[in-house]
Amino acid sequence: MLNDITKTSVDFTKRNFMILDVSEISSLDFNDIMETSPESLRKSINETKTFVKWEGEKIPNSVNNLTTKVGPYSYDDMIKILSTREWS
């Protein structure tokens, strides 16, 4: 049973995150990131920022082309960021 759990576990250490202004949501290619639509994006408390995630080292082109991007961040870094007053 432990092997079954291990096989289905997600390795979050391979995920990368980028914060961006919500004004650039329309520039994202949702085929290249893990979110599926603008509605699936989590926003900051004041709703001016959001973030996206992807797996692997290479930054997706639509994310790399953003002018307001901040990052990339690791999973551990993003957990810390999301626990701040700006996000929760």
TILO-775925 format. One line per field, with one value per residue: residue in three letters; x, y, z of N, C-alpha, C in turn. Coordinates in steps of 0.1 Angstrom, whole numbers, plus 5000, padded with zeros to 4 digits. Example, Ala and Ser with C-alpha at 12.3 -4.5 7.8 and 13.67 -1.06 7.14 Angstrom:
type <- ALA; SER
nX <- 5132; 5128
nY <- 4943; 4978
nZ <- 5078; 5071
caX <- 5123; 5137
caY <- 4955; 4989
caZ <- 5078; 5071
cX <- 5132; 5129
cY <- 4967; 5000
cZ <- 5078; 5079
//
This chain:
type <- MET; LEU; ASN; ASP; ILE; THR; LYS; THR; SER; VAL; ASP; PHE; THR; LYS; ARG; ASN; PHE; MET; ILE; LEU; ASP; VAL; SER; GLU; ILE; SER; SER; LEU; ASP; PHE; ASN; ASP; ILE; MET; GLU; THR; SER; PRO; GLU; SER; LEU; ARG; LYS; SER; ILE; ASN; GLU; THR; LYS; THR; PHE; VAL; LYS; TRP; GLU; GLY; GLU; LYS; ILE; PRO; ASN; SER; VAL; ASN; ASN; LEU; THR; THR; LYS; VAL; GLY; PRO; TYR; SER; TYR; ASP; ASP; MET; ILE; LYS; ILE; LEU; SER; THR; ARG; GLU; TRP; SER
nX <- 5008; 5020; 5037; 5019; 5009; 5032; 5037; 5017; 5021; 5027; 5055; 5064; 5086; 5096; 5081; 5077; 5072; 5056; 5050; 5027; 5012; 4977; 4969; 4981; 4971; 4957; 4978; 4988; 4995; 4975; 4979; 5005; 5010; 5001; 4976; 4942; 4926; 4917; 4900; 4908; 4929; 4946; 4943; 4959; 4952; 4943; 4937; 4954; 4975; 4986; 4995; 5013; 5020; 5043; 5058; 5092; 5124; 5125; 5112; 5079; 5072; 5051; 5050; 5076; 5077; 5062; 5059; 5056; 5065; 5076; 5100; 5115; 5100; 5106; 5088; 5088; 5096; 5073; 5052; 5059; 5056; 5029; 5018; 5019; 5006; 4998; 4987; 4971
nY <- 4988; 5013; 5017; 5022; 5046; 5062; 5061; 5077; 5101; 5136; 5154; 5182; 5196; 5199; 5219; 5252; 5287; 5318; 5352; 5376; 5407; 5412; 5424; 5413; 5388; 5380; 5376; 5351; 5318; 5292; 5266; 5261; 5262; 5252; 5260; 5263; 5282; 5318; 5321; 5301; 5311; 5320; 5349; 5378; 5393; 5420; 5418; 5425; 5410; 5378; 5344; 5318; 5284; 5259; 5228; 5218; 5231; 5250; 5281; 5288; 5302; 5322; 5331; 5339; 5361; 5381; 5413; 5422; 5402; 5384; 5365; 5333; 5313; 5287; 5258; 5257; 5284; 5297; 5288; 5302; 5328; 5329; 5327; 5352; 5385; 5397; 5378; 5360
nZ <- 5000; 5007; 4986; 4966; 4973; 4972; 4945; 4934; 4945; 4944; 4932; 4944; 4944; 4919; 4908; 4896; 4902; 4894; 4900; 4890; 4877; 4877; 4854; 4833; 4828; 4804; 4787; 4791; 4782; 4786; 4780; 4786; 4813; 4847; 4856; 4845; 4834; 4833; 4855; 4873; 4886; 4915; 4935; 4949; 4981; 4977; 4951; 4930; 4921; 4909; 4905; 4887; 4879; 4869; 4857; 4858; 4847; 4826; 4818; 4808; 4776; 4774; 4800; 4805; 4789; 4801; 4815; 4841; 4858; 4887; 4901; 4890; 4916; 4940; 4952; 4981; 4987; 4976; 4992; 5016; 5008; 5001; 5027; 5037; 5046; 5023; 5007; 5022
caX <- 5000; 5028; 5042; 5008; 5008; 5044; 5036; 5007; 5024; 5032; 5068; 5062; 5100; 5098; 5072; 5082; 5061; 5059; 5040; 5025; 5001; 4965; 4967; 4988; 4965; 4953; 4990; 4992; 4990; 4971; 4984; 5019; 5010; 4992; 4963; 4935; 4918; 4919; 4892; 4914; 4941; 4944; 4947; 4963; 4940; 4938; 4933; 4962; 4985; 4983; 5007; 5012; 5030; 5047; 5068; 5105; 5132; 5123; 5100; 5071; 5073; 5041; 5053; 5088; 5074; 5055; 5067; 5055; 5068; 5086; 5104; 5107; 5101; 5104; 5076; 5090; 5095; 5060; 5045; 5062; 5050; 5014; 5014; 5020; 4993; 4994; 4980; 4961
caY <- 5000; 5024; 5019; 5028; 5060; 5068; 5062; 5087; 5113; 5146; 5159; 5196; 5203; 5202; 5230; 5266; 5297; 5332; 5361; 5386; 5416; 5406; 5431; 5405; 5375; 5377; 5372; 5338; 5306; 5282; 5253; 5259; 5263; 5242; 5265; 5260; 5294; 5329; 5318; 5292; 5317; 5326; 5363; 5384; 5399; 5432; 5413; 5431; 5401; 5364; 5336; 5306; 5274; 5249; 5218; 5218; 5243; 5260; 5290; 5288; 5314; 5333; 5335; 5346; 5374; 5390; 5425; 5424; 5390; 5384; 5351; 5322; 5308; 5273; 5255; 5262; 5299; 5302; 5286; 5313; 5340; 5328; 5329; 5366; 5393; 5401; 5366; 5353
caZ <- 5000; 5008; 4973; 4958; 4977; 4967; 4931; 4931; 4952; 4935; 4936; 4943; 4942; 4904; 4903; 4897; 4904; 4890; 4904; 4880; 4879; 4870; 4841; 4822; 4827; 4790; 4779; 4795; 4774; 4796; 4776; 4790; 4827; 4853; 4857; 4833; 4829; 4842; 4867; 4882; 4892; 4929; 4935; 4962; 4989; 4970; 4937; 4920; 4917; 4908; 4902; 4879; 4882; 4859; 4862; 4851; 4848; 4816; 4820; 4796; 4768; 4777; 4813; 4804; 4781; 4810; 4819; 4856; 4865; 4898; 4903; 4896; 4930; 4943; 4960; 4995; 4987; 4973; 5004; 5025; 5002; 5003; 5041; 5041; 5046; 5010; 5001; 5031
cX <- 5009; 5034; 5032; 5007; 5020; 5043; 5027; 5010; 5030; 5045; 5067; 5075; 5103; 5089; 5079; 5070; 5065; 5047; 5039; 5013; 4989; 4963; 4973; 4982; 4962; 4966; 4994; 4987; 4988; 4974; 4998; 5020; 5000; 4978; 4956; 4927; 4921; 4911; 4898; 4926; 4937; 4950; 4951; 4951; 4935; 4935; 4941; 4973; 4980; 4996; 5003; 5023; 5032; 5057; 5080; 5112; 5129; 5110; 5092; 5072; 5064; 5044; 5066; 5087; 5067; 5064; 5066; 5059; 5078; 5088; 5114; 5110; 5100; 5091; 5077; 5089; 5081; 5051; 5047; 5055; 5035; 5009; 5015; 5007; 4988; 4985; 4970; 4957
cY <- 5013; 5027; 5025; 5043; 5068; 5071; 5074; 5100; 5123; 5152; 5174; 5203; 5206; 5213; 5243; 5275; 5310; 5341; 5372; 5395; 5410; 5413; 5423; 5391; 5371; 5374; 5358; 5327; 5295; 5268; 5250; 5259; 5253; 5247; 5264; 5271; 5306; 5327; 5309; 5298; 5322; 5340; 5368; 5390; 5411; 5430; 5420; 5421; 5387; 5357; 5324; 5296; 5265; 5239; 5219; 5231; 5254; 5268; 5290; 5302; 5325; 5338; 5344; 5360; 5384; 5401; 5427; 5412; 5392; 5369; 5346; 5319; 5293; 5271; 5260; 5277; 5304; 5299; 5297; 5326; 5340; 5329; 5343; 5373; 5396; 5390; 5359; 5361
cZ <- 5000; 4994; 4964; 4961; 4972; 4952; 4926; 4937; 4942; 4941; 4934; 4941; 4928; 4899; 4906; 4896; 4899; 4894; 4893; 4883; 4871; 4856; 4830; 4821; 4812; 4782; 4782; 4785; 4784; 4792; 4782; 4806; 4834; 4856; 4844; 4826; 4838; 4855; 4877; 4889; 4906; 4928; 4949; 4969; 4982; 4956; 4926; 4914; 4917; 4906; 4894; 4883; 4870; 4864; 4852; 4852; 4838; 4818; 4807; 4789; 4773; 4791; 4812; 4797; 4790; 4814; 4834; 4864; 4876; 4901; 4893; 4910; 4931; 4951; 4975; 4996; 4985; 4985; 5014; 5020; 5004; 5017; 5046; 5040; 5032; 5003; 5009; 5043
//
